[in-house]
Amino acid sequence: MHDGGIRVAALVAAGFLLSTLMGVSGAPRAQTAPGGSPEASPAPRSFESTHTGTFGATTVTYTVTAADTFLGAATGRPTATIFAFSYLRQGVRDASTRPVTFIFNGGPGSSSLWIHVGAMGPRIVDLGSDTAHPRTVGPFPQMRANPLSPLDVTDLVFIDPVGTGFSHLLPGGKPEQYYGVDEDARATAEFIEAWLTQHHRWSSPKFVLGESYGTIRVCELLKVAFGGPFAGEQLPAITFNGAILLGTALGGGGGEVALQSLLPSLAAVAWYHGKVDKAGRTFEGFIQEARQFAAADYGAALYAGTRLTAEQRQSIARRMSALIGLSEDDILKSDLRISAEEFAGELLRDRHLQLGRYDARYVLASRGAGSDPVADDPAMAQYVPAFVTAFHEYLHDELRIPLQESYQVIAFRDVNAHWKYGARGEEGPYAADLAAAMRRTPAMRLMVGAGYYDLVTPFGAAEYALSHVDLPRDRTFFKYYASGHMAYLGAEPTQELMRDLRSFLSGAH
């Protein structure tokens, strides 16, 4: 990979020091905001560089454009900007046949850093061969070439929603305009419409990929991007050839259904950590056994509640113990209701270890554990530092983006804490909007990817949510990976996921 020149179309901060770019062709120039007024909207920022890499055995020259797209300009004054990273293959003769994939993570309030440098970008963070034990202090691993990136078959656009990454409100913009399910979907649709117009790509095959909360964003985006009197009150008529959901957060039913949906994931984790009898079993067969037990006898036991006899309760606890690795006594003490949090603290208690909920392959000592659901999660605590550090080095060393403002990896306080789910709530019928989109777009396909060791958005919950809407089964594909919430962590799951993605984007399935 090489830099073929850096170009900055506009930079807001006047007098910005560019000494780090000395000797780089086309060094950026600083510009002041229009009119010089602190209340005036700044000029949009744009940074462009050219690179070459090999993806899917094909050598590709591509440009990276990291740029602002102003939102709300139709009202006379833009109110926010989405800063996105667009990877475009050069030398394409007919762009109308070249697919483009719009990609984002979740949160809500998360940037797209994770999928950007974790799996799909042309350069990704190198976590080493031992995925579950990454380096947590400097010097951190560097970025490396990613031959698995699908840049040979599709252009890639990584979107950082308003309030994340370098995206932010502009003077006059208000949080309530963007920090909610409907508002966020409209903003994303507005960005995509502007991007298609700017790049003359309306006819291109279009795909959208969302991870975690991003799967809700996908469902609502599909509705708003098409439009109608009840969906944004406009008619952009943007359709997508395919949608990809990773770490699906569409709800898996509340209450006891959630416990049933979680149990197969608990079984997968128990298998991984050697807490169940594997003799004569395959992993796939074991997971199917857990699915069947959860759907039938476990569900019936939860429904019966206090009507269960002592013998029946003991029998269910015994069978649960054989599947999820906890003792019968612990299961009985929990009234047969094992939560992800309880399981994460109990499975390896004999080793004084706690499991990560975001990825149960990761463990940390039980002693001294804090209470923060993210910072103290054994998975997030260990892989986040490498991701964030590598991304900052990538921005500076390879993309040569000279912004000195803070890149908001996840905006918990300003975005997540103020998110509006509305009357539908977090468990809203978002999957129904996805089904409606597939009904009105008969050629659209759906790929659902899930990590076996994800205790935050269990694969059983995705199966439940998407099995209770009328999706066309011949256009819906479920894929499973030996990973966690980020289904691409680890050499083998990354290879499998990217193989499936390339096949899906190419129309092979």
N, C-alpha and C positions, 0 to 999 in steps of 0.2 A: 504494500500500500504506500502511496506517496501523495503529498500535497501538490496540487497543480496550480496553486495560486489562491489567494484569499481576497474576497471583495466584500466591502461593507457598503450597502446602499445608503443607510442612514443610521446615525447614532445620536441618541438624545443628549447625553451629557457633554456640555461644552468644555473644551480644554482637557478631554480625557487623555491620560498618558498612554502612549502606544509603544513604549520602549521595548516591551516584550515581543513586539512584532517587527523589530528592526531586521531588515534583510529579507522580509517576506514579500513576495510579489503582490502588488495591489494592496498595500497596507491601508487599513480603514482610516477614514477622516471623520473628525468630530463635527457635529452640527448642533445648532441650538434649536430649542423648541420654537415653533412658529410664533411670531409676534413677541417672543421673549417674556410673555406673561406666565406667572406660575400657575394660573388657572387654565391656561390654554392646553389643549391636548398635545402631547409630544409627537414628534415625527415617528412613524413606524421604524423599527430597527430591522435590519436584514443583513445576514452574514452568509457568504457563499464560499465554498471550497470544492475542489475537484480531487477525486481519489480513484484508485483502481484496486480491485480485489477479485478473488476467484470464489465463486459461489455455485454449488451444484456442478462443479467441474467446468464452469463457464467463466471466462475472464470478462469482467464488467468494469467499464469506466463510468463513474457516476458523480453527480454533484450533490452536495449537501447544502440545503438552504435552510438556515435557522432564522425564522422571521416572525414578526408580529402580523396578525390579522386583526384589524379593529372591528369591534362589534357595535351595533347600534348606530352606525353611521347614517342609516336611512332616516333617522329621526332628526338629522341635522347636526348632531354632535355625538361622536362615539363615546361609549360609556365603559368599555373594557377592551382588553386585548388578549387574544390567545396567541401564545408564542409556541410555534410548532417546529419540528425538525422533519424536513422533507428530503427523502433520498430518491433521486431520479436518475434512471439509467440514460446515458448519453448514446446518441447514434440510433435512436429508435425511428424508423422510417414512418410508421403510422401509429401515432400515439393513441388513436381511437381503439386500437386492438390491444394496447398494453394495459394490463390490470393495475389498479392502485388500491392499496389496503390502508385504511384509517385505523389507528391503533391507540388504545388508552388503557390505563389501569383504573383503580377504583377509589377506595377510601370510604365515603366521598372525601375529597380533599387531597388525593394523592396525585403526584406527577406520574408521567409515563416512564420514568427512569428504569423501573424494574424490568419490564419487558423489552425496553429499548436496548439496555446493555446486558440483559440476562439471557436473551435468546434470539431476537429477531434482527437486531442491528448488524451491520457489517463488522463491527468491533464489539466484543463482549468482555466482561470481567472474567479473569482466569482465577477460579476458586481452588485450583489444584485438583489432585486425584482423589483426595478425601473430602468429599462434599460436606459431610456432616461435621467436620472439624476445621472450618476455615480460619485463617489468621485474623485475629481481632485487634491487633495493634500494629503500628507501623514497624518496618516498611511493609506496605500492603502489596498484594499482587497487582500486576499491571493488566492493561487491556491486551487482548490478543485478537488476531484475525478470526473471523467466524465463517468458515466455509459452508456452514449449514444455513446461513441467512437466505431467505427466499428472494433476494434482490435480483436474481437471474430471471425470475418469473413474474415479479410484481414490484412496482414502486411502493415505497413505504412512507407513511406520514404519521409521526408520533405526536399526539396531541396532549398538551398540558392544559387542563381546564383552568378557567379563571380562578386566580388565587393560588395556583400551584406553579411550580417551576419558575419561569420568568414571566408567566401570565399574571395579569393583575387588573384591578379596577383603574379606570382613568378618572380624572377630575369630573365630578358630576355623577359618576356611577355609584350605585348602592348595592350592598351585599344581597339584599332581598331580590334584586334583579337576576341573580345568577346562582345563589346557593340554595337550590332546591331541585327536586326531581324534574319537574316540568321546565323550570327555568334553565337548568343545565342542559336538558335535551334540546331546547330551542337554541341555546348558544352553540352547541355542537353542530346542529343542523345549519345554522347561519355560517359557521366557520367552513363547513364542507362545501356549502353552496358557493361561498366566496372563493375557496381554493379551486374548485372546478372551473369557475369562470376565469380566474387569473391564469390558470395553466392550460386553458382550452381543452379540458378533459371530460366534458359532459358525456361523451359517447363511450368513454373507457369502461371496461368491466370494473365494477366497484365492489369491494369487500370491506367489512368492518369487524374488528376484533376488540373485545372488551374482557377485562379480567376483574374478578371480585365484584365490587359495586359497579364496575364498568359493564357487567352483564345486564344490570338494570338499565344503565345508560344506553346499551345497544337496543333493548326492547323499545324504550321510549323514543330513541332517535329514529328508528324505523318508522314509527308512527308520525312523528313531526316532519321528518324529511320528505315524506310523501305529501302530507298536509291534508287539508279539508276544513270544513267549518268548525269541527270539534277538535282539531289537532293543529293549533297554531294559527288558524283562521287565514291561512294562505295555501297556495298549491305549488310548492317547489317541484313536486313529482319526481323526486330523486329516489331511485330504486337501487337495490344492491343484489349482486349475483350470489353473494353468500355472507353469512354471519358466523363468527367463531366466538364461543363462550368458554372462558377458562376460569376455574374456581367459581362456579356459578353461585350467585347470591340471590336467586329468585324466590327464596323461601321454600321450605320443605314441609310445610304444615307445622302448626304450633303444637304445644303440649305433648301428648303421648306419641303423636306421629313423628315429632322431631326426635324422640328417643329411639323409635324404630329406625328412622333414617340414619341415625348416627351409628347404630350398632355394627353394621358391616365395616365401617372405618375403624372402629375399636378393634375388631377382629383382625383387620389388616395390620394394624400397629402391633398387636400382640404377637402376630406371626413374625413380623420383622425383628422384634426384640427377643424372640425365642421363648415366649411365655405360654405357648400352646404346643400340643403334641402334633408334630408334623408327619409322623410315621404313616405311610400309605396314602398320603394326601398330596395334592398339588395346591399351589397357592390359589389358582383360579377356582378350583373345586371347593376349597375351603371358604373363599369369599361367597361363592354361590350358596353354600350351606348356611352361611351367616345371613344372607339375604332372605332365604326361605324361612329360617327360624324367626327373623325379625318380622316378616310379613304375616306369618301364621301364628305359631304358638306364643311368641312374645307379645304380639299385638293383642291376642285374645286374653293373655294374662293381665296386661295393663288395663284392658277394658273391664275385666272382672273385678279388679281392685280388691276390696275387702271381702268379696265373695269367694276368693281363692281359699282353699283349705290349706292347712299347714303343710300337708304332704305335697300339694300342688305347687306351693311357693318354693318348697325345697327342691322340687324337680326342675322348675324353671331356673332357679339359681345355679343348680348343678350344670345344666346345659349352657347357661351364660358363662359360667366360669371356664368351661372347656373351650369356649369361643373367644373370650376377651381377656383371659389370663388373670382376672382378679379372683380372690378367694370367695367361696360361697358365703362365708360370714360377712365379708364386706358388702357383697351384693345384697344380702338380706337386710343388713343395717341401713342400706340406702333404699329399701323398699322396692328393689328391682329397677330403680331409676338411676342410671349411671350417667352423669353429665360429662361433657368433654373436660371440663376443669377438674372434676374429681378424678377422672381416669388419668389425666396427665400427672396428677400428684401421687397416685397410688400404684400404678403399674410397676414402676421400678423403685418402690419404696425400700425394698430389701437391699438395694444398691445405693440408697440415699441420693437418688437422682430424680429430677423432674423432667417431663417431656415438654417439647414445644407444641403448642396448639396449632401454629401455622404450618409446622412441619414436624411431625412426631419422631422423625429420625434424629433430630437434634435434642441433646440433653444438657442440663447443667445441674450442679449440686443443689439438693433441696434446701440445705442450710443457707441462711442468709438471703433467701429469695425476697425480692421486693414485691410490690403490689401493682406496678404499672402493667396494664394488659399488653402493651407493645414492647416497651424498653426492657421489661423483665421476662418476656417470653423467651425461652431458651433458643428458639429458632431465630426470631427477629434480632435478638441481642447479638447473635454470632455472625449472621451473614450481612446485616445492614451496613456495618462499617466498611467492609470491602466494596460493596456496591457503590456507596456514596462517594468514597474516596476515589475509586476508579473513574466514576462519572465526571467528577470535577477535573481530574487529570485529562480526561478525554476532551472536555470542553476547552481546556487551556492549551494542551499540547498538540492535539490533532485537528480540532475544528477551529482553533484559534479565535474563540469568541472572547473578546476583552471585557465583557460585563463584569463589574465588581459587586453588583447587588447580590443578595443571597438567593440561591436557587432553593425554592421551597419544595423539599422532597415530599413531605406530607404536612399539610396545614391543619393541624388538629384544632387550634384555638380559633383561627379566623374563618375557616371553612367548615370543617367537620362538626364543630360544636354548634353551628347555627343552621345546619341543614334542615330543610323543610321536606318532609315526606308527604304531607298533606293527609287527606282523609284515608288514603289507601294504606299508609304506614309502610314499614319496612317489609312486611309480608304481603304487600299489595299484589293484585293479580297481573303482575308484569308479564308473566309468560303468556297471558292471553293476548297481549299486544303483539308479541312475537308471532303467535299463531295467526293472528289477523294479517300481519305483514306477509307471511308465507302464503296465505290464501289469496291475497290480491296480487302476488307476484309468483305465478306458478313455476317459474324457472329458478327461484331462489332456493339455496341449500343451506343447511345448518350443521355445524360441527360443534360438539360439546366435548371439551377436554377436562379431565378431572384427575387429581392426585389421590392415590390410595391413602396417603398418610396425612391428609388435610383434615384437621378436627375443627376448623373454623367454618368452612363451607363443604361439608361432607359430600362425597359422591352420591350417597343414597338420597340426600336432599335434592340434588339436581335431578336424579331419576324420578323422584316423586313429583316435583314441580312440573317437569316437562311431560310426565305421563298423565297429567290431569288437565291437559288442554289438547285441542284437536290439531296436533302437528302432523304433517304428512310424513309417515314413517319411511317412505322410500327416498325422502330427501333429508332425513335427519340421521346423523352419525355420531355415536357415542364412542369416545376413546379414553383409555385409562392408562395412567403412568405411575411408575414406582417413585413418586415424589410427593410433595406436599401442596400447600396452597399455591405456590409458584411451581406449576407442574413441570417446569423446565430445569429445575435444580438437579444437577447430576449429569454425568456424561451420557449414560444410557437413556434416561428419560428425555434429555435434550434431543438426542439423535432421533428417538421415536417420534416425539412431538413435531420436530421440524420435517421429518419425512412425511408425516400425516398432513401437515399444513401444506407442504409443497404439492402433495397429491390433491388435496382439496382445492387449492387455488388454481391448479391446472385443470380441474374438472374431471380428474380420474375417478373420484368418488364423492 
